[in-house]
Amino acid sequence: MEIADGVLKEVKSRVEVEERRDDDSILPLQLSTSSIVLKHITSIIDETPFFSSKLLELVKKVASYTAAPIESVLKAALPAAVLKKNVKPRELMFIEPALSPLAHGSGPGAAITVTKRQQWLYDQIVRLGGGWMTQLCTELKTTPNTIKELGKLGLVKVAVKARRRNPLGAKRILPTKPLPLNPEQQATFNLITRPSSLVPLLLFGVTGSGKTEVYLQAIAAELECGRGAIVMVPEIALTPQTVQRFASRFGDRVAVLHSALSDGERYDEWHRIRSGQARVVVGPRSAVWAPVKDLGLIVVDEEHETSYKQDETPRYHARDIAVLRGRIEGAKVVLGSATPSLESWRNSETGKYERSVIRNRAGAGTLPTVRMVELSGGEIFSRDLFDAIRIRLDRGEQTILFLNRRGYSRQLVCEGCGWVATCARCDVPYTYHRADECCRCHICGEWINTPRECPSCKSTQLSYKGIGTQRAEAALRKCFERATILRMDADSTSRKNSHDDILGAFRRGEADILIGTQMIAKGLDFPNVTLVGVLNADSSLFMPDFRAAERTYQLLAQVAGRAGRAELPGEVIIQTRDASAPIFDSVVRCDFERFAANELKLREEAFFPPFCHLAVINLRSENMKLVADWAEMYSKSLSNFAAKSVTAGRFEVSEAVPSALEKADGFYRWQVVLRATSAAALVKAWRWLAEARPAPRDLRVNFDLDAYNLA
């Protein structure tokens, strides 16, 4: 009843009751508490509260900070599978011996008459120590009825027990022991494990520096003290590899939570965590809510990753929630990255976070050499990269090629009149997919059969512009016919466990070349990879986003870090059409600190994060004029509010502008950007706006504080 009481108090104390639409936009409605009608409780789902008092406190603080309804935060914090009526513990028959082994003429079973077959079956069940009915029938080549006959004789006990749906059940995981720490790793370990270290620690360690081993040993120290841990990773693709490393060290004490699990697996894993059976949780951003008992340590690996930011209400950033949860629960928080976010880097400069630096790779590995190569014309591979791949194939070494665009070609264009195949719902070009011969929109998912002629001028001279992973893969197969090539992108990883299958095959040396999108850019460790090629380094640099340079540096540095992680030296070749861009010099030098200093100076001059808080009010409607008019009205209203409101610090309101992606899924999109030194001032302005200018039903509006997506 603890959660019910907490939510009831929260609802009763509110004058504003927030109504949530089907698209998660929010409209505050003025209602008096006397108009609230409470429903009767018909049943109790579980005798134990789903949320501890500390987790409830976290939920309330997140709801307040993000200006989100508390019920949306509660929903985000609890896996849907836990509340589904059709998801229950899986109960199966379990068999265990009831008597000591039968002996001829003596022993407790001597008076029982059994056949030779029953005697043999009983002896085998005793040898195995019992087991699940289905497994015993398979292994002993018998039937359930035969084993039940042993139960009738009193030789075995047949009971119904809950059986865990184990995400790692089909994997063979060998135990591992702690590795010796080098001086830099040891210094970081000492910082994490010292008793008073409750200030968040930014672990800035180069790629391959052994950050994971530090995490493992720090978690082991927490487990010895009876505390639990949460390890967050940004991508599902990283989860299998990370889980296996932690499971090899901590066994069944590890639980995994991510969206690729079945409902049953999520249900069982969450309840294992809640009961205390699992003490270490590994997963993406949703793992930050895991109900770990006596939480002692939270690790946010690759803390710079934008996937930690949730795009639906509540629009929280899991890294920031981890820091807040650590403060509430008295747990240590470690934020690790070779390319930290500028927000975290700035916090470590001002003393809000501590900083530990690991500048050298662990073991025999050294940082790879990085060089830029300028492309000309429409070539996919430069001569330098082509020759480097061939050399690796001759040596029996592996290559990773990175291209952050899936599909075959970016556009299908008529050479006669210039017509471009475009999605009517999103007003963006279709991407051509050769694998299933269709043109697909990567925004809304709509697709059409590939046209054979131009619908405008009837010309059959259609050409494919731009390069995607499918086209690069096809070119590789033509150039290197004997090479085994794997592709990893959203198209090749749609089925369950496909991430693990592809990465596992590459790790075992079953492929020479792995080509993929950002799924392969970080956190992966392949000792035999000595070459990394970036096919188009410019694709993210010229995006209309103030974080474009930061994201490009992080992506290039992370993918470069996949090379030369063992004894063999690594090489990175980055293809670009403009090698003069300032960030490329820092990439070649592997000098994040230089890049950060330059970028922070520009951010401070322009008043952008981390020197302010930034919020975006997103408006969308099927009516183009309606959304534009309301966006302009919102901008003017907020400017007037900011001028009259007494707030400490700077507060700026942008003009209303169309989003970079002006139309998506049939909706026209506009936005207003707010910047202020205080996050509370932004929330206050939004709450005032939503009350003073409630939007019509055919306009959808949401508020995104500390926004990461400005498209």
N, C-alpha and C positions, 0 to 999 in steps of 0.2 A: 504493500500500500504506500510505500515511501514515494514512488514516482507519481502516483495519483495525487497525493497530498501536495507534492511540490508543484505540479502543473496547476492544480486547483488554486493554490495561493497566487501563482503567477497570473492566472486568468482573472481572478477576483480583484487583483490590485491594479489592473489595467483600466484606463479610461478609453484608450484606443484599442479596438479589437481589429486585428488585421485579417482581411479576407484574401485568400490565395486563389488565383485563377489557375486554369489548367496548364498555363505556360510558366507558372511560378512567379508571375509578376505580382506586385503587392499594391493593394489599395486600402489605406486606413479608413475605417468607418467610425463615426462618432456614435457610440452606444453607451447608455448608462449601465452600470452593473446590475440594476434591478431588472433589466430586460434579458439577462442571461438565464436561460433555463438549463439546468444541469440534468443529464440523463442518469438513470439508475444503473448501478453496476450489476450486470447479470451474472458474471462469473469472474473468477480470478485465474488468469492464465498461468501464473506461477507463484508459488508461495514466497520465493526469494525475489526481491526487487531487481529489475533489469539494470537499474542505474544506482550506483553508490552515491552518497551525498556529495562526494568530490566531483564525480562525473556530472551530476546535476548542476553543480556550481559552474562547471566548465560550459555546459549547455547554455545556461542563462547568460554567461558572459559573452559567448559567441553570438547568441541571438541579439544581445544589446549592441555589440560592436558592429555587426554586419547589417543591422536594421532589418533582421529577418524574423518572421514569426517563430516563436519558440517551438511550435509543433513541427516546423520544417527541420529544425536542428535536431530535435528528438528523432525524427524519421531518418535523418542522415546518419545519426550515431548508432542506429540499430539495423543490422542486416534484415532485409525484407523477409528472408527465409525464416527468420526466428518467429515472425508473427503469422506466417501463412498457416491456415488451418490444415492444409493437406500435407504439410511437412512435419514429420514426427520422427522420433528415434526409430531406427531400423531394428526390429526384433526378430531374432533367429533362434533356432534350437541349438543349445550348447550341450555337449556330452562330456561327462567326466566319470572316471571309475568310482564305484561305490565300495568295492572290496579290495583287499590285497590280492596280488596275482594268485590265480588258482594253482593248486598243486595236486598231484596225483595222490589221493588218499589222506591228505592233511591240509591244514590251513582253514581259514574261515569259509572258503567256498567249497570245501570238500563234500558237503552234503548235497550240493546242487548238481543235478545231472545235466550235463551240457554235451553238445556234439563237438567233434573235433574242430569244425569250422567256427563254432561259437567260442570255443576255447582260444583259437588262434586270433579271432577278432578282438576278444577281450584282452589278450596279451598285448596286441598292437595298440589298443586304446590306452592301456596302462603305460606302454613304452612312450607314447606320444604325450602323455599327460592330459588326454582328452582333447577336445577341439570342437569346431563348428560342424554341425551335421553334414552340410554340403561338402565341406573339405574332406571330412573323414570318408564319406561315400566315394568321393573321387579317388582319394589316395589308396583306400583299401579295397576298391572295386566291389562295393556292396551297395545295399539299398537302405533307405531310411527304415523300412519295416523290419529289416533284419536287426538293425541296431536297437530298434524299439523293443524287440523281443528280449534282448539282453536287459533292457530296463524292466520288463515285466518279471524277469528272474531276479531282479534286485542287484544285478552286477554293475550296472551303470546308472547314473542319474541323468535324466533328460529334463532340461529346464529352458525356459525362454529368457534370453538375455538381449540387451541392446548391443548391437555391433557397430562400431565406429566406421563411418565411410571415410576412409583415409586417403587424402589426395596424393600421398606419397607411397601408398600401398604397393603399387606396381613397380616401384623403383628400388634398385639395390643400392643402398647407401652404406659405405664402409666407414667405420669409425676413424677419426683422426685425432692427433694429439697436438697440443700447442706448439708453435714454432718459436725458436729463439727470436727475441726482439732486438733490432739494432738500436743504437743510442737514441736516435730521433723518435723511433716508435716507443721506446721505453719512457722517454720524457713525456710523451703524450699520454701514455698509459698512466703514469704517475699523476698527471694533472686530472685525468678523469676520475681516478679512484680515490683521490684524497678526500677525507671525510667532509670537508667544508665546501666542496666544489659544486655549489648550486647555481653559480652564474653560468649561463649557456656558453659552451665552448665551440668555437669555429675551428675545425680541423682542416687546415689548408695543406693538402698533401698532393704532390704531383701524381699523375696517373701511374699506377703500378707501384706506389710507395708502400703498400701493405696496410692500408687503412682498415681493411676488413679484418685482418688478424688482430689489430688493436681492438676493434669492436668485440671480437670473439672473446678475447681475454678479459676485457672490461666487463662483459656480460657474465662470464664465469665467476668473476669476483662478486658480482651482485647476487648470483644464485647461491654462492656459498654463505652469503649473509641472509638468505631467505627472501630475497626480493626478486621481482620479475623485470622483464625488459620488452621493449617494442623496437623493432627495426623496420624502418620505412624505406622503400625503394620506389623510384618514380615510374617504372614501366613493368607491365606484366611480363614482358620478355626477360627482364632481369630476375623476376621472382623465382623461377625454378632453380637457376644457378645459385642464387643467394640462399634459398631454402635448403638446398642440398649441402651447402657449406656449413650452415648452422645445424642442420640435422645430423651431419656427420660428427659434430662436436658435442651436441646436447641431446641427441636421440629423440625419444617420444615427448620430451619436454617442449618441443617446438611445435607451434601451430601456424598454419598459413591462412591468410584471408585475402582473397582477391576475386574480381568479377568473373574469372574464367572457371571458378568452381561451380559444381552443381548446387542446387538448393540444399540437398541433403548433406553435402560436404560442408557447406557454410554453416548449416545448423549445428552439426556435430562439432566443428572446430570452435565455433563461438561458445558453445556450452562447455567444452573442455577448458577454454580460457577462463570462463566465468567461475567454474568450479575449482580452479587452481591446479588441474591436472597438467595443463600446458602453462609454462612459465615464460616462454619466449615466443613472441608473435612477430611474424614477418609478413609484410604486405605493402601495397601502395597506400595512397592517402587515407583511405577509409580505416586503415589499421590504427590511426591515431586515436580512435574511439574505443579500441579493444578494452574489455573490462578486466584488465590484468590486476590481480591482487598484489598489494604491497609493491607498487611500481617503483623501481629504483633507477631505471635508465631508459631514456628514449634516444635512439640514433636515427637521424635523418640523413640517409646517404644520398649523394648527388643533390644536395639541398637547393641548388640553383635551378632545378628543373621546373618548368612552367606547369607540368602535369600535376604538381601538388596543389595548384589552384583549381577550385571547383567552379564550373561554369554555370551551374544551376543553383537556385536558392536552396540552402544558404551559401552564398558565394565566399567561402572561407579559404584561407591558404593553410594547408596542413602543416607547413613548417612553423608558421606563427602559432597555430593551435598547439603544436608540440611544445613550444616554449612556454605558452600559457599553462598547459597541463602540468609541465614540470614544476612551475611555480606553485600551482595549487596543491600538487601531491608531494612536493618536496623531493622530486626526482631530478637526477642529473640529465642534462640535454646536450647531445653532441651533434653538431651540424657539420657534415663532411663533404668536401668537394675539392677537385683540382682547379675548378673555375668558379669560385663562390659568386653568388648573386651580389650585386653592388650594394644592396640593402644590408646584407649580412657583413660584407666587408667593411662598410661604413660603421656599423655597430661595433665591430671589433677595433676600429680605430678610435672611437669615442669612449671605449671602456664599457659599453653596454654588454658586450660579449668579451670573453677571453679568446685569445688566439694561440693556436699551436701550429707550427710549421714543420712539414716533412719535405725536404727539398730533393732527396735522393730516392731512387727506386730501391725496393727491397731485393735481396739476393743479388744475382749477377746481372740483372737487367739494367740498361742505361736508357736515357731518353733518346728517342729516334732523331735522326736528322730530318729537317723539314725544308722543302724548297717549293717555290712557286713556279708555275709554268703557264705562260700565256697561250690561250687558244686563238685560232683564227679560222674564219669560215664556220662551217657547220659540223666540224669533226667531233667525234665522241671521245676518242682517245688521242692524246698527244703522242708524238714519237717517243718522248721520254717515258711516259707511263706504259706504253705498249712494250718497249724493250725491257722495262723493269718487271713487268708481269711475266714475260717469257723467261727471264733469268730465274725467277722464283720457281716456275714450273720445272725448269731444268734441274734445279737444286732439290726439288721435293719439298719446298717451303710453301706456305699458304699466303693468300692475298685477300684483303677486304677492300671492297669498292663501295663508296658512299655516294648516293644520289638521292636527295630528299624530295623526290617526286615519283609517285607510283604511276602505273599505266604504261602505255607504249609511247604516245605522243600527246603533247599538251593541247594541240589544236588540230582540227581538220579544216583545211582552207581550200577554197576554189581559186585556182590560178588564173581563171578567166576574169571574174568580176570581183574577187576579194571576199566573197561570202564566207562566213565562219559558222560552223555548227555550234549553236548556242542553246543552253537550257532556258526555256521560256519562263520557268519558275524562279530562276536565280539570275538571269541575265549575265551568265559567265560562260565561257567556252566549255563545251564538252571535252572530256579527256578520252582519247581513243584507246581502247583495250583490245589488243589483238588476240589475247587468250580466249575470249568469248565473242569476238567479232562484234563489238558494240561500242557506242559512244556513251560514256557515263558521266553524270554530274557528281563531283566529289563533295558538293555542298548538301544537296537534298537526296541524292541517291537515284534520281530518275535516270532512265537510259533509253536509247533508241537504237534500232538496227543501223549499222553503218551505211550511210547513203552511197549509192553507186554513181549518182550524178548530182550536180548542183541544183537545188530547187529553184534558184533564182534565174540562172541563165542556161540550165540544162547541160552544162559542160561536164564532161567526164574527167577533166583534168583536176583531180582532187589530190592535194598533197598533205603530208603529215608534218607539222611544225613542232619543234621542241622534243626533248628527250625524257623518257621515263624509265623506270627500272626494267620494264619488259623489253624495251627497245635496246637498252644497254646489254641486257642478258643475251638477246638475239645476236647482237654484234659480237659479243664475246665468244659465242658458240661458233660463229663463222671464222673468227680469227684464231681461236685455240680449240681445234676440233677434238683434241685428245684430253682436254681438261674437263674435270667434273665441276659443275657450277651449281650453286644453290642461290635462290633468291628469297629474300625475307622482307615482306612489306605487308600492308593490310590485306592485300588480295591473297597472298600465299599463307596467311596465318589465321584464316577464319574459323577453322575447326579447333576443337578442344585439344590441348597439348601440342598444337602444331609449332608453337614457339620452341618448346623444349625439344621436339623431334629434330627441327632444323639445326638448332644450336648444338644438340648432342651429336648429330652426324658430322658437323664441321669440326667439333672438338675431337672426335675420334679419328679424324684424318680421312673421312670418306669423301671429302670434296676439296678441290684445290682453291676455288675462288668463292667467296661469299659476297653477293651484291645486295644492298638493301638501303632502306630509308633510315631515319633516325633511331629505329629499333636497335640497330647494330652499332650505334655511335658511342655508347657509354656503358661502363660497368662490366663489360665482358672481358674474359681473360683466356686468350688462346696462345699458348707458348710457342707454337710453330708459325704464327703470323709475323712476317718480317716486312711486309709491304702494305701500306694503306694508301689508296688513291681516292681523292675527292674529285668527282667528275665536273661539278659546277659549284664553285665556292661563292658565286655572286647571287645565287637564288634567294637567299634570305637577307642579304646586305642592304638591298634597296627597297625593303618593305616600308610602307608609311607608318613607322612606329619608332618612337624615341629609343626603344630598346633594341633596335635592329643590329647595331654594332655589337652590343653585349651578347645577344643571342648568337650571332655569327661567330664571334670569338669562342664562345663556350662550345658550340657545336664542332668547330674545326679542331679545337684543342682536345676535346673529348675523343673524337674519332681518331685523331692522330695518336692518342694514347693507347690504341689497341696494338700498335706495332712495337716489336722488340721488347716484349715483357719478360723474356727468359734470357738464356745465354746468347742467342743469336741477335746481332744488331738489327735495328729497325730503320726503315726509310719511309717517309711520307711525301707524296707528290700531290700538290694542290693545284688543280687547273682553274684558271680564272681568265676573264677577258679584260681585267683591269688590275694588274698587280700593284698599282700605285696607291691603292686604298690604304690609309694609315694603319688600320688594324692588322694588316697582313705582316707588317714588320714585327709586331709583337707576337704573332702566331709563329713566325719562323724562328724567333729567338726563344720561344716557350716562356715568355715573360709576362705573366698575368699582372704582376704588380705594376709594371709600366703601363699596361693597357688600362688598368683600374684607375691609376692616378690621372691619366689624360681624360678618361671618360667622366670621372667624378667632377673634374674641373668644368667640363662642358655642362654637366647636369646642374651644378650649383649656379652657374651663370644663367641658365635657362629656367631655373626653379622647377625642376623635375625630381621625382624620387631618385635617391633616398633623402633629398633635402625638402621634401614635402610629402603629404599624402595626396593621392590622386584617386578620384572617383569618377565613374562614367554613368550618366543617366541614359539608358538605351530606350528608344521608342521604336515601335514597329507597328505597321498597319497595312492592310491590303489597299488602303486608300492613300495614294501618293501625296495629295494635297493636305489631307488631314494630318499625317505624321509630320510634314514639314512645318505646317502652321503651329502645331502644338510644341514642336521642338523650339521654334523661335520664341513662342510665348514663355516657355519654361526658362529659356536663357535670359530673357528680359526680366522675368519675375525674380529669378535667383540673383541677378545683378542688383536689382533694387533691394532685395533682402540683405545681401552682403553689405551694401552701402549703409543701410540703416541699423543692421545688427551690430551689437557691441561684442566683438570677438578679438581675442588676443592673437596677434600674428597676422600673417598675410593670407588673403582669400581671393582667388581669381576664378572667374566664370568665363568659359569660352563662348564664342558664337555657336549657334546651332548649325551643324554641318551634317551632310550625309555620311554614313559609315563608309569605311574603305570598301567594304562589300555592301553596296547600296541596296541590293535586292537579294533576298535569300528565301528559298522555299515559299515563294509567292508573297512575301512581305517586304514592303519598303522600309528601310532602316535609317534612322537619324540618331544623332547623339549630342549630348552636352557634356563637356569635360570640366570638372571642378578640381581645383588644386588649393590646398590650404596647409598651414603648418600644423594644424590640429585635426585629427580624425574625428573628434567629437563635434567640431564645427561643421564638418561635412554631413554627418548624420543628422545634426540639428537642422541644417538647411533642407535636407531631403524630407524629413518628417514634416517640416513646415509646408514645403511645396505639395506633398501628397495630400495634406489636409486642406490647404487653401485652393489648390487647383486639381481636384479629383478628375482623373481622365475618363473619357467616355468608354462605353463597353467595347467599341471596335478599335480601341487603341490600347496596345500592351506596353507597359512601362516597367523597367526594373532598374534597381540601383546597385552598382557594383563598386564597393569600396576597395581600395588598393588593387585596382583592375590591372590585369596582365594582358588582356585581349582587347585591343583597340580597333579591331577590324569589323 
